Amino acid sequence: MHDVSAWITLPGLALGVALLCALLYPLHRRLQQRQQRQLRLNITQLSLLRELIGGWQRHRGLSNGLLCGDSSLSQDLAAVRLQVDDHLLQATRLSGNQQTAWASLFDHWSRLRDVRNSDPANNLVQHHLIIRNAIFLMEDIASEFDLSQGRSELSYLPCIWHEVIQAAEWAGQARALGTGIAAARHSSAEQRVRLRFLKQKIEQLSRSAFTTLHNHEQCRRFNLMRGEQTVLSFLRCIDQELLNVEQPGIAAKAYFQCATLAIDELLALIDVALRHLQETGRGATTGNSQAKKNPD
């Protein structure tokens, strides 16, 4: 009987390995390209959701102020409504695994965008609901696959999708409620209890977020000092202008703007993270291309 091993020579083995690599490499490249397309799609969806959440938060605050008696907010409200419509139009052109959730947001907004005959309390509830669902969708898209692709420099991302966006949302609710109080020039005991609760949540989550980001190697990317000071200024405004006075004297627009500065600083942290993701995604694509050109 012939020894099979005698037929296996080094040149033959090398040829077999080469053929196997030639067969597997195109598959590997296709998988890489698919992952990069998925990464780009998810980043695009996250960017749109960040804009939509910010827009719906502004729409909530302005509409509540309008419904509570400040008609000067109507022009700003109309401008925000158009911005939200534009971002949703962009979202309709996207594909992905979350089409049902997106469709739910489209449908909800179609019923929410015109607030002229709305009850103020229900208007707030419906805005809370659409924003909550948008945040859930953001979390789902962020966890669909590893956006960091194993990079330690992106290990702060869970803080962005949880503490930061939640702090921004509690601040958005405080903006909406406070704008209504300022417009009406009075507050109920129930409203003050709710506002104190919102203030506490903003303090807790923003402190946690800023601490996490301060301790991360990428902290230089974020303007953390300015963000912290702006959030603290907003918290002082809640105390001084709404909670520690019998009859609020601050104008609805002034309170709305103070709150907006703080919310914008929190949302800016998300913008920085999204830009960082885009940079690392481009870097990975460039690295793969260079490796193909220079296989040794």
Secondary structure, DSSP 8 states (H G I E B T S, - for coil): ---GGGG--HHHHHHHHHHHHHHHHHHHHHHHHHHHHHHHHHHHHHHHHHHHHHHHHHHHHHHHHHHTT-GGGHHHHHHHHHHHHHHHHHHTT--SS-HHHHHHHHHHHHHHS--TT--HHHHHHHHHHHHHHHHHHHHHHHTTTTTTTT-GGGTTHHHIIIIIHHHHHHHHHHHHHHHHHHHHT---HHHHHHHHHHHHHHHHHHHHHHHHHHTSTTGGGS-HHHHHHHHHHHHHHIIIIIIS-SS--S-HHHHHHHHHHHHHHHHHHHHHHHHHHHHHHHHHHHHHHHHHH---
